[in-house]
Amino acid sequence: MTTPQFDFTGKNVMVFGGTSGINLGIANAFARHGARLGVASRSQDKVDAAVAQLGNDAGPALGFSLDVREFEAVAEAVEAFKAERGTIDVLVSGAAGNFPAVAAALSPNGFKSVVDIDLRGTFHVMRAAHGALTKPGASIINITAPQAWIAMPMQVHVCAAKAGVDQVTRTLAMEWGHEGVRVNSVSPGPIEGTEGMERLAPTPEAKEQSAKAVPLGRMGTVDDIADVCMFLASDAARYVSGTVLPVDGGWTAGGMMSTNMGHG
């Protein structure tokens, strides 16, 4: 597979949740294409490991250990990144929480935890970064999920949170568009080798079932998502804003087929 050619030399990219899985893959892609990186997540060990691998000719990556549920911590990280690098050209908000649970057994605190991380965390990141964004020209990319519009058993907390994320995306695309800031969401389908996939399809049989449900016949890769994020952040997508873009090989085109996840 040939990776599309993008050039983010001189661009500042900050990825929240960018120390593992899909989000680390996104950060790595921007680093390979010349961007100056900042990443943030809760685990200091993961932050340190990500920083060690994300350095490039543009300089070392900056790392921040924080919880996106705490607005002040997010705001402090943004200010520290701005002090070192200047404005933020690309902001990726990807911190998320998930675990399968039927609603009748899901505790109120479990529901709240996912909503706090996914929905409130996304707003915290966007709100804290607003003053640091390059205007005009900044691109914000929120990582959402198909649960936002396709109901899935054992995912009521995620369905509620991600539906909120998509509406935040659309609303702030409207409010911030006059400043030249574009806001979009990317919705990954089944992505192999990720923690989320391991939780939702924990057996080989469940993984095979998920892959068969994809019209293109395979699960996606982290690079599939990263390439789309780079497109959305590039000038090629200069007139794209307020969009929720599924990157799933046609998986959600089947609607309720997606509910097979978690039942393999």
Secondary structure as the mmCIF struct_conf table of DSSP 4:
data_model
#
loop_
_struct_conf.conf_type_id
_struct_conf.id
_struct_conf.beg_label_comp_id
_struct_conf.beg_label_asym_id
_struct_conf.beg_label_seq_id
_struct_conf.end_label_comp_id
_struct_conf.end_label_asym_id
_struct_conf.end_label_seq_id
HELX_LH_PP_P HELX_LH_PP_P1 THR A 2 GLN A 5
TURN_TY1_P TURN_TY1_P1 THR A 9 GLY A 10
STRN STRN1 ASN A 12 PHE A 16
TURN_TY1_P TURN_TY1_P2 GLY A 17 THR A 19
BEND BEND1 SER A 20 SER A 20
HELX_RH_AL_P HELX_RH_AL_P1 GLY A 21 ARG A 32
TURN_TY1_P TURN_TY1_P3 HIS A 33 GLY A 34
HELX_LH_PP_P HELX_LH_PP_P2 ALA A 35 ALA A 35
STRN STRN2 ARG A 36 SER A 41
BEND BEND2 ARG A 42 ARG A 42
HELX_RH_AL_P HELX_RH_AL_P2 GLN A 44 LEU A 54
STRN STRN3 ASN A 56 ASN A 56
TURN_TY1_P TURN_TY1_P4 ASP A 57 ALA A 58
STRN STRN4 GLY A 59 GLY A 59
HELX_LH_PP_P HELX_LH_PP_P3 PRO A 60 ALA A 61
STRN STRN5 LEU A 62 SER A 65
TURN_TY1_P TURN_TY1_P5 VAL A 68 ARG A 69
HELX_RH_AL_P HELX_RH_AL_P3 PHE A 71 ARG A 85
BEND BEND3 THR A 87 THR A 87
STRN STRN6 ILE A 88 ILE A 88
BEND BEND4 ASP A 89 ASP A 89
STRN STRN7 VAL A 90 SER A 93
HELX_RH_3T_P HELX_RH_3T_P1 ALA A 103 ALA A 105
HELX_RH_AL_P HELX_RH_AL_P4 PRO A 108 VAL A 115
HELX_RH_PI_P HELX_RH_PI_P1 ASP A 116 ARG A 120
HELX_RH_AL_P HELX_RH_AL_P5 GLY A 121 ALA A 129
HELX_RH_3T_P HELX_RH_3T_P2 HIS A 130 ALA A 132
STRN STRN8 LEU A 133 LEU A 133
TURN_TY1_P TURN_TY1_P6 LYS A 135 GLY A 137
STRN STRN9 SER A 139 ILE A 143
HELX_RH_3T_P HELX_RH_3T_P3 PRO A 146 ALA A 148
TURN_TY1_P TURN_TY1_P7 TRP A 149 TRP A 149
BEND BEND5 ILE A 150 ILE A 150
TURN_TY1_P TURN_TY1_P8 PRO A 153 MET A 154
HELX_RH_AL_P HELX_RH_AL_P6 VAL A 156 TRP A 176
HELX_RH_3T_P HELX_RH_3T_P4 GLY A 177 GLU A 179
TURN_TY1_P TURN_TY1_P9 GLY A 180 GLY A 180
STRN STRN10 ARG A 182 PRO A 188
STRN STRN11 ILE A 191 ILE A 191
TURN_TY1_P TURN_TY1_P10 GLU A 192 GLY A 193
HELX_RH_AL_P HELX_RH_AL_P7 GLU A 195 LEU A 200
BEND BEND6 ALA A 201 ALA A 201
BEND BEND7 THR A 203 THR A 203
HELX_RH_AL_P HELX_RH_AL_P8 PRO A 204 LYS A 212
TURN_TY1_P TURN_TY1_P11 ALA A 213 ALA A 213
BEND BEND8 VAL A 214 VAL A 214
TURN_TY1_P TURN_TY1_P12 PRO A 215 LEU A 216
BEND BEND9 GLY A 217 ARG A 218
STRN STRN12 GLY A 220 GLY A 220
HELX_RH_AL_P HELX_RH_AL_P9 VAL A 222 ALA A 233
BEND BEND10 SER A 234 SER A 234
HELX_RH_3T_P HELX_RH_3T_P5 ASP A 235 ALA A 237
TURN_TY1_P TURN_TY1_P13 ARG A 238 TYR A 239
BEND BEND11 GLY A 242 GLY A 242
STRN STRN13 VAL A 244 VAL A 247
BEND BEND12 ASP A 248 ASP A 248
TURN_TY1_P TURN_TY1_P14 GLY A 249 GLY A 250
HELX_RH_3T_P HELX_RH_3T_P6 TRP A 251 ASN A 260
TURN_TY1_P TURN_TY1_P15 MET A 261 GLY A 262
#
